[in-house]
Each structure stands twice: as structure tokens, then as C-alpha cells.
Amino acid sequence: MNSTIKISFVIPAYNEESYIPLCLDAIIKEIGGRDGYEIIVVDNNSNDKTCEVVAHDYPSATLIHEPRRGANRARETGFAVSKGALVAFLDADTELLPGWIDRAERAFANDPKLVCISGPFIYYDLPIAARALVQMFYVGTYLTYLVNNFIFRNNSMIQGGTEIVRRDALRKIGGHDVNLTFYGDDADLARRLRAVGKVWWSFEFAMRSSGRRLAKEGTFTMGWRYAMNYFWITFFNKPFTMTSTEVRFADQKTMYQLENRKKEWAIALGTIIIAFTIVEALIYAFSHFRL
């Protein structure tokens, strides 16, 4: 049996008894009985049955504990015990799509300068309208990635909870910043990894995920919040939003349950006005230029 680990899957988990089976089942299915892979679940001080579910139902996974809260801290704890040349950091409510492992291995093998791959989420449990809106946001995300990565050259793009990284590159930059507890952690990682190699954000590496946070706080609200934190990290080296709340549902049948509908509608209206103004300005500029 080949004892060399090619990919380590590190999964921070805090109160994820309802979702982590989907995540682990998808990884195990993708591995398909092949050697060279390991799964590490980092319990981040859960008080539900997350540990019992992992220990009882998934003996092939290594369960470790990190009592200090924070996804980055849990990722670093898992990274410290992992052995893979590549390390995939996944959220506990994500699901790999078929072919993900093969595409990732092929990409890293073909480009020695590539240090990280990431992609968008497919929020399977949101209403159709919300999912369509997310896709529009991702178009903007991709354009931001292209501009910042290839023109301004000051940052790239990582979707937190979907990234796979070369071990030596992550060591070179000193690992994840454990002082970033939620917002901005992916933008910070992208910025620092870009300094040592290529960071690739691609729709080829999309991953299914629960849309529970968007269902609770709003699609427009979260879109702007993620955008603001990305730009704050890029230009000011600190997150715009300093606190976050845990969002958990009892099962996978998430419904749109906004906590503050007035705020969401106000942000949506502001977004439409800004978008309309930008389009009008571009049309005017183009017409004026042609004249």
C-alpha cells in the first residue's frame, strides 16, 4: 500500500451534526477507495453531536479537537497534523462535486507555480431567485479576481471553505492568520499566497454548500459584507467587519428566513441604484467617446 498522502482534507466543524455527513460522504465518494488521501475533522468545541457522528459513522476520518474558537485556528490545528503535499480546507457544510480531486491534481501537476485553487459555492438549499442573484454576484467576483490578480496585481481570490493549497506554500507564508476569526480570512490568505505563487479562482472548482447564512442575513447584505471585507483586507490589511454570528439550522431544508427584511430591501434598492448609475455612466462615456 502506498503510504504517501497526496491530499489531506481538513474540515473545521462547530455544531455541524446535521451537515457534516453530507460533506464526508461526498469526499469519501470522490476518493473512491484509492490510497493517498486523508480526512481530518477538527472539532472546534462543539456542544452538539458532531464528534459522536464523526467518530461512530466515519472511522476512516481522523477526529481531533481545537477548543479555541475560530475557523482559521481550527484549520491551522488540522494543518499541523496533516501529511498531504496538497491540503484542501473545506467547510463542514460543503460537498465536493464529481471529478473535483482529479481536476485539482491535474492542475497542480501541470503548473509547478500554482499554489492554490478555489471556486464558488453552489447554494443548493436557497430559493431559485436567491440562487440566480448569487450567480450575478459571482460574475462580479470573477471580474474582481481578473482585475486584481492580473491588472492591479495586489490580490487574488479565494472562497473560504473551498480552497486547496500546496503545503510548502502555506508554510512559507506562515499559515492562516488565526487572529482573523471569520470575515476577511479568505482575502488575507489569497493576498499572502499570491506573493509566493499563482492563486487560481475558477468555476471549474465550484462546490455545493448550504446557503444558511444568506438565508438568515440576506443575499444582498452578505454580498456587500463580503465585498467590503475583501477590499478592506486588500487595501488596508484588516477586515471591515470585526464580529460574526453562528448560523445553524436543524436540517438541510433551509428556507429563506431573513432576520431583518427592511435592511435587506434597503441594501437591495441601494445596489440597484448604484448599478443603474454605473451603467448610465458607462453608456454616456461610450457615447461621448464615439462622438
ABEGO torsion letter per residue (X at the ends): XBABBABBBBBBBBGAAAAAAAAAAAAAAAAGGBBGBBBBBBBBGBABAAAAAAAAABAABBBBBBABBEAAAAAAAAAAABABABBBBBBAABBBBBGAAAAAAAAAAABAABABBBBBBBBAABBAAAAAAAAAAAAAAAAAAAAAAAAAGABBBBBBGABBBBAAAAAAAGEBBAABABBGAAAAAAAAAAAAEBBBBBAAABBBBBAAAAAAAEAAAAAAAAAAAAAAAAAAGBBABABBBBBBBABABBBBBBABAAAAAAAAAAAAAAAAAAAAAAAAAAAAAAX
